[in-house]
Amino acid sequence: MKKIIALLFVLLVAGFVFSGCSAKITATDPGYDSEEKQRAVTFFVIGKGLEPEDALTKGEAVLMAERAAVADGYRQLAEKLRGVYIDAFMRAGRGTVDFDLIRTQTQSWLRGAEVVEFSEGRYGITQVRMRIRINFSKKGMVWWPAGIGADVEPVLVPS
C-alpha cells in the first residue's frame, strides 16, 4: 500500500514539474508587443554584371557575369546600409581643371542578404535582384541602419 501511495506521489510531482515546462508568451507579458515583433524594413537592389570577353567558354562567361552581378549587389546593399566615404581631389591651373580624382569607398558586414532572382539581359548583361531584411524586436532593442533619419517608421510585415 505504501508503494502505491509513493508511486502516485511521484507521478503527481512529475506531472506538476513537466506541466510547468511549456511556457507560453502572451501579449500581456512585459517587453513583448506583437506588432513590434513583426516590424521589418526590406532593402532591394539590382546588381549588374557583364560577361568578360576573355572567358574561355560561354559557361565560364555566364558564371563570371553572375558572380560580378552578386558582388555589385552586395556593394549596393553596403552603400545603402552604411553609406559611402567619398574622397575628392581636383587640381586647377590657369583657369582650367587639369586633374580630377574622385574615390568612393564603403565597408560593411552583411548578414542575411538573399538573392531573389537572376535574369540574363541583352549584350551579355546579367542582373540579379537581391534583398536584405532588418527585423525589429523589442522597443528598446531596435537596430536601424546608419544614415536613415529618426522620422522614418518601419512598416508592418504580415507574418
C-alpha positions in Angstrom: 0.0 0.0 0.0 2.9 2.4 0.8 4.4 1.6 -2.6 1.2 2.5 -4.4 1.0 5.8 -2.5 4.6 6.6 -3.1 4.2 5.8 -6.8 1.1 8.1 -7.1 3.0 10.8 -5.2 6.0 10.6 -7.6 3.7 10.7 -10.7 1.8 13.7 -9.2 5.1 15.6 -8.6 6.4 14.7 -12.0 3.1 15.9 -13.6 3.5 19.3 -11.9 7.1 19.6 -12.9 6.6 18.7 -16.6 3.4 20.8 -16.9 5.5 23.9 -16.0 8.0 23.4 -18.8 5.7 24.7 -21.6 5.9 28.4 -21.0 3.7 30.4 -23.4 4.5 34.0 -24.2 1.3 36.1 -24.4 0.8 39.7 -25.4 0.3 40.7 -21.7 3.9 39.8 -20.8 6.2 42.8 -20.2 8.5 43.6 -23.1 6.5 41.8 -25.7 4.4 43.5 -28.3 3.0 41.5 -31.2 3.1 44.5 -33.6 6.6 45.4 -32.6 7.8 41.8 -33.2 6.6 41.9 -36.8 8.2 45.2 -37.8 10.8 44.9 -40.5 12.3 47.0 -43.3 13.4 45.5 -46.5 16.1 46.9 -48.9 16.1 45.8 -52.6 18.9 46.3 -55.1 19.7 45.2 -58.6 23.3 44.2 -59.3 24.6 44.0 -62.8 27.5 42.0 -64.2 29.0 41.8 -67.7 30.3 38.7 -69.4 34.1 39.1 -69.9 35.4 38.9 -73.5 38.4 36.9 -72.5 36.5 34.0 -71.0 37.5 30.6 -72.3 33.9 29.2 -72.7 30.4 30.6 -72.8 29.6 28.8 -69.5 32.6 30.4 -67.8 31.5 33.8 -69.1 27.9 33.3 -67.7 29.3 32.2 -64.3 31.6 35.2 -64.1 28.8 37.6 -65.0 26.6 36.1 -62.3 29.4 36.4 -59.7 30.0 40.0 -60.8 26.3 40.8 -60.5 26.1 39.4 -57.0 29.3 41.3 -55.9 27.7 44.5 -57.3 24.5 43.8 -55.4 26.5 43.3 -52.1 28.3 46.6 -52.8 25.0 48.4 -53.3 23.5 46.9 -50.1 26.5 48.0 -48.1 26.2 51.5 -49.6 22.6 51.7 -48.6 23.1 50.4 -45.1 26.3 52.1 -44.1 26.8 54.9 -46.5 29.7 55.9 -48.8 33.0 57.6 -48.0 34.0 60.0 -50.8 37.5 61.3 -51.3 37.7 64.0 -54.0 40.7 65.9 -55.3 40.9 68.5 -58.1 43.9 70.4 -59.4 43.4 73.5 -61.4 45.8 75.9 -63.1 45.4 78.9 -65.4 41.6 78.8 -65.1 41.2 75.1 -66.2 40.9 71.8 -64.4 43.8 69.6 -65.4 43.3 66.7 -62.9 40.2 65.5 -61.2 40.0 62.4 -59.0 37.0 61.0 -57.1 37.3 57.9 -55.0 34.4 56.2 -53.2 34.7 53.5 -50.5 32.3 51.6 -48.4 32.7 48.8 -45.8 30.1 46.7 -44.0 29.4 43.3 -42.6 26.3 42.0 -44.3 24.4 39.0 -42.9 21.2 37.6 -44.2 21.3 39.1 -47.7 19.3 37.0 -50.2 19.5 36.6 -54.0 15.9 36.8 -55.1 16.3 36.2 -58.9 18.8 36.1 -61.7 18.0 37.4 -65.2 20.1 37.5 -68.3 19.6 40.5 -70.5 20.9 41.7 -73.9 24.6 42.2 -74.7 25.7 39.7 -72.1 24.5 41.7 -69.1 23.3 39.6 -66.1 21.1 41.2 -63.5 20.5 39.9 -60.0 17.8 41.1 -57.7 18.9 41.0 -54.0 17.3 41.9 -50.7 18.1 42.2 -47.1 15.6 42.4 -44.3 16.2 44.1 -41.0 13.9 42.8 -38.3 13.0 44.6 -35.1 12.4 43.0 -31.7 11.7 45.0 -28.5 11.2 48.7 -28.4 14.5 49.3 -26.6 16.5 46.9 -28.8 15.8 48.4 -32.2 18.6 48.3 -34.7 18.3 50.8 -37.6 20.8 51.3 -40.4 23.1 54.3 -40.1 22.2 57.3 -42.2 18.4 56.9 -42.0 16.6 59.7 -40.3 14.8 59.4 -37.0 11.4 60.3 -38.5 11.3 57.1 -40.7 8.9 54.5 -39.4 9.3 50.8 -40.2 6.3 49.1 -42.0 4.4 46.1 -40.6 5.1 42.9 -42.4 2.4 40.2 -42.3 3.5 37.0 -40.7 
